[in-house]
């Protein structure tokens, strides 16, 4: 039995990703064996990925997306520019007002 249980939303995302990868493979008329070979992974790993099994490695997922020509879709995953919540948290930690400028003595000032 697994000591760690993933939240239902996480499991749903994993399942949806597997379904999307399967659909992309079918649209490209690739067999499981052909795609697995192109991605450099075992066909059982690809089957696990398509079935949404949570133990599938991130490297297998990214290699499969690359083999399908979908690796550019990863560019927006966790993009810091799209992290509005993180930006709000960062802004809340900024000082409320600017501090006074400190005058620096110029050693060449006559």
Secondary structure, DSSP 8 states (H G I E B T S, - for coil): --S----HHHHHHHHHHHHHHHHHHHHTT--HHHHHHHHTS-HHHHHHHHTT-TT--HHHHHHHHHHHT-GGGGGGTT-GGG-HHHHHHHHHTS-SS---------TT--
